[in-house]
Amino acid sequence: QRRIAAVASLGVVGYGVAMIFVLYGAPDVAMTQFVVETLTVLLFVLVFYRLPEFKRYSSRAVCVRDFALAACAGGLMTLF
């Protein structure tokens, strides 16, 4: 259910952007945004509906180690 809620919130944001396009006088861009957003939300719902439930295959220690390694690599790239 959380996946579907995430897709729904993504759709709300996309339709909000389309409404901003309408308010700023770009109806052609707004219509394109409405169509693309509708198709994207439909495809995401169809794909996420068929996905299996999320399962954790790694232990908590492995997840913490991976997070620390990723944070160090990200920090190093930021410094460079």
TORKOL-4160 file (C-alpha; in steps of 0.2 Angstrom, whole numbers, padded with zeros to 4 digits, m for minus):
80
<pt num="1" X="0000" Y="0000" Z="0000"/>
<pt num="2" X="0014" Y="0012" Z="0003"/>
<pt num="3" X="0020" Y="0010" Z="m0015"/>
<pt num="4" X="0003" Y="0015" Z="m0022"/>
<pt num="5" X="0003" Y="0030" Z="m0010"/>
<pt num="6" X="0020" Y="0035" Z="m0017"/>
<pt num="7" X="0014" Y="0034" Z="m0034"/>
<pt num="8" X="m0002" Y="0044" Z="m0030"/>
<pt num="9" X="0009" Y="0058" Z="m0022"/>
<pt num="10" X="0020" Y="0058" Z="m0037"/>
<pt num="11" X="0004" Y="0060" Z="m0048"/>
<pt num="12" X="m0002" Y="0074" Z="m0037"/>
<pt num="13" X="0015" Y="0083" Z="m0039"/>
<pt num="14" X="0015" Y="0081" Z="m0058"/>
<pt num="15" X="m0003" Y="0088" Z="m0059"/>
<pt num="16" X="0002" Y="0102" Z="m0048"/>
<pt num="17" X="0016" Y="0107" Z="m0060"/>
<pt num="18" X="0004" Y="0106" Z="m0074"/>
<pt num="19" X="m0008" Y="0118" Z="m0065"/>
<pt num="20" X="0007" Y="0130" Z="m0063"/>
<pt num="21" X="0010" Y="0129" Z="m0082"/>
<pt num="22" X="m0009" Y="0133" Z="m0084"/>
<pt num="23" X="m0007" Y="0148" Z="m0072"/>
<pt num="24" X="0008" Y="0155" Z="m0081"/>
<pt num="25" X="0000" Y="0154" Z="m0098"/>
<pt num="26" X="0008" Y="0139" Z="m0106"/>
<pt num="27" X="m0007" Y="0128" Z="m0110"/>
<pt num="28" X="0002" Y="0117" Z="m0123"/>
<pt num="29" X="0015" Y="0112" Z="m0110"/>
<pt num="30" X="0001" Y="0109" Z="m0097"/>
<pt num="31" X="m0008" Y="0098" Z="m0109"/>
<pt num="32" X="0008" Y="0088" Z="m0112"/>
<pt num="33" X="0011" Y="0087" Z="m0094"/>
<pt num="34" X="m0006" Y="0081" Z="m0090"/>
<pt num="35" X="m0005" Y="0067" Z="m0103"/>
<pt num="36" X="0013" Y="0062" Z="m0098"/>
<pt num="37" X="0008" Y="0062" Z="m0080"/>
<pt num="38" X="m0007" Y="0051" Z="m0083"/>
<pt num="39" X="0002" Y="0038" Z="m0093"/>
<pt num="40" X="0017" Y="0038" Z="m0080"/>
<pt num="41" X="0005" Y="0035" Z="m0065"/>
<pt num="42" X="m0004" Y="0022" Z="m0074"/>
<pt num="43" X="0012" Y="0013" Z="m0079"/>
<pt num="44" X="0019" Y="0014" Z="m0061"/>
<pt num="45" X="0003" Y="0007" Z="m0054"/>
<pt num="46" X="0002" Y="m0007" Z="m0066"/>
<pt num="47" X="0021" Y="m0012" Z="m0062"/>
<pt num="48" X="0020" Y="m0009" Z="m0044"/>
<pt num="49" X="0004" Y="m0019" Z="m0042"/>
<pt num="50" X="0013" Y="m0034" Z="m0049"/>
<pt num="51" X="0029" Y="m0033" Z="m0039"/>
<pt num="52" X="0031" Y="m0045" Z="m0024"/>
<pt num="53" X="0031" Y="m0039" Z="m0006"/>
<pt num="54" X="0048" Y="m0031" Z="m0001"/>
<pt num="55" X="0059" Y="m0043" Z="0009"/>
<pt num="56" X="0075" Y="m0039" Z="0018"/>
<pt num="57" X="0089" Y="m0051" Z="0012"/>
<pt num="58" X="0103" Y="m0043" Z="0021"/>
<pt num="59" X="0106" Y="m0042" Z="0040"/>
<pt num="60" X="0106" Y="m0025" Z="0049"/>
<pt num="61" X="0125" Y="m0025" Z="0051"/>
<pt num="62" X="0127" Y="m0027" Z="0032"/>
<pt num="63" X="0115" Y="m0013" Z="0029"/>
<pt num="64" X="0124" Y="m0002" Z="0041"/>
<pt num="65" X="0141" Y="m0006" Z="0033"/>
<pt num="66" X="0134" Y="m0002" Z="0016"/>
<pt num="67" X="0127" Y="0014" Z="0022"/>
<pt num="68" X="0144" Y="0019" Z="0030"/>
<pt num="69" X="0153" Y="0015" Z="0014"/>
<pt num="70" X="0141" Y="0024" Z="0003"/>
<pt num="71" X="0142" Y="0040" Z="0014"/>
<pt num="72" X="0161" Y="0039" Z="0014"/>
<pt num="73" X="0162" Y="0038" Z="m0005"/>
<pt num="74" X="0149" Y="0052" Z="m0007"/>
<pt num="75" X="0158" Y="0063" Z="0005"/>
<pt num="76" X="0175" Y="0060" Z="m0004"/>
<pt num="77" X="0167" Y="0064" Z="m0021"/>
<pt num="78" X="0160" Y="0080" Z="m0013"/>
<pt num="79" X="0177" Y="0085" Z="m0007"/>
<pt num="80" X="0184" Y="0082" Z="m0024"/>
